[in-house]
């Protein structure tokens, strides 16, 4: 999951074609869609006043919101949209690892 996100978030990222961006965006959306229920389930199992629970649930909410958005017109808007999805992927994986103690 992190590999696709990294491709968009590294400082010296290679330029993407429109087709590559479309493929990568779909992949990132799939990663978010898979990770959200897992992270949410683990977070909800924690006590209500638990800080990691609150942080993970905030991340889940933001990731869901990002899934509902569509990029604006043009390649730069598509890249910005995909970068936001990539940041959500990284955050969800971080929460998954922190809540489960395993790598994904």
C-alpha positions as CSV (number, residue, x, y, z in Angstrom):
1,X,0.0,0.0,0.0
2,X,2.7,2.4,0.9
3,X,4.6,1.9,-2.4
4,X,1.8,3.4,-4.5
5,X,1.5,6.3,-2.1
6,X,5.2,6.9,-2.1
7,X,5.2,7.2,-5.8
8,X,3.1,10.4,-5.5
9,X,4.6,11.8,-2.3
10,X,8.3,11.7,-2.8
11,X,9.9,15.0,-3.5
12,X,11.5,13.9,-6.7
13,X,8.5,12.0,-8.0
14,X,8.6,11.1,-11.7
15,X,5.9,12.9,-13.8
16,X,2.8,10.7,-14.5
17,X,0.9,10.4,-17.7
18,X,-2.9,10.8,-17.5
19,X,-3.3,7.0,-17.8
20,X,-0.7,6.3,-15.1
21,X,-2.4,8.7,-12.8
22,X,-5.8,7.2,-13.5
23,X,-4.5,3.7,-12.7
24,X,-2.7,4.9,-9.5
25,X,-5.7,6.9,-8.3
26,X,-7.9,3.8,-8.7
27,X,-5.4,1.7,-6.8
28,X,-5.2,4.3,-4.0
29,X,-9.0,4.4,-3.8
30,X,-9.0,0.6,-3.5
31,X,-6.4,0.7,-0.7
32,X,-8.5,3.3,1.2
33,X,-11.7,1.3,0.7
34,X,-10.0,-1.8,2.1
35,X,-8.2,-0.1,5.0
36,X,-11.1,2.0,6.3
37,X,-13.2,-0.8,7.7
38,X,-10.2,-2.6,9.2
39,X,-8.9,0.5,11.0
40,X,-12.4,1.5,12.1
41,X,-13.1,-1.9,13.6
42,X,-9.9,-1.9,15.5
43,X,-10.4,1.6,16.7
44,X,-14.0,1.0,17.9
45,X,-12.8,-1.9,20.0
46,X,-10.8,0.5,22.1
47,X,-12.2,2.4,25.1
48,X,-14.2,5.6,24.1
49,X,-11.7,7.9,25.9
50,X,-8.7,6.4,24.2
51,X,-6.6,8.9,22.3
52,X,-5.4,6.4,19.6
53,X,-9.1,5.5,19.0
54,X,-10.0,9.2,18.5
55,X,-7.1,9.7,16.1
56,X,-7.8,6.6,14.1
57,X,-11.5,7.4,13.8
58,X,-10.7,11.0,12.7
59,X,-8.4,9.5,10.0
60,X,-11.2,7.1,8.9
61,X,-13.6,10.0,8.6
62,X,-11.2,12.0,6.5
63,X,-10.4,9.1,4.3
64,X,-14.1,8.4,3.7
65,X,-14.6,12.1,2.8
66,X,-11.7,11.9,0.3
67,X,-13.2,8.8,-1.3
68,X,-16.4,10.8,-2.0
69,X,-14.5,13.6,-3.8
70,X,-13.6,13.7,-7.5
71,X,-10.6,15.6,-8.9
72,X,-11.0,18.8,-10.7
73,X,-10.2,19.1,-14.4
74,X,-6.7,18.7,-15.7
75,X,-3.6,16.7,-14.7
76,X,-2.4,19.0,-11.9
77,X,-5.8,18.7,-10.1
78,X,-5.8,15.0,-10.6
79,X,-2.3,14.7,-9.1
80,X,-3.3,16.8,-6.1
81,X,-6.4,14.6,-5.6
82,X,-4.3,11.4,-5.8
83,X,-1.7,12.9,-3.4
84,X,-4.5,13.5,-0.8
85,X,-5.6,9.8,-1.3
86,X,-1.9,8.8,-0.9
87,X,-1.7,10.7,2.4
88,X,-4.8,8.9,3.6
89,X,-3.4,5.6,2.6
90,X,-0.2,6.3,4.6
91,X,-2.2,7.5,7.6
92,X,-4.5,4.5,7.6
93,X,-1.6,2.1,7.4
94,X,0.1,3.9,10.3
95,X,-3.1,3.5,12.4
96,X,-3.5,-0.1,11.3
97,X,0.1,-0.9,12.4
98,X,-0.3,1.1,15.7
99,X,-3.6,-0.6,16.6
100,X,-2.6,-4.1,15.6
101,X,1.1,-4.2,16.1
102,X,1.7,-5.7,12.7
103,X,2.9,-4.5,9.3
104,X,0.6,-4.4,6.2
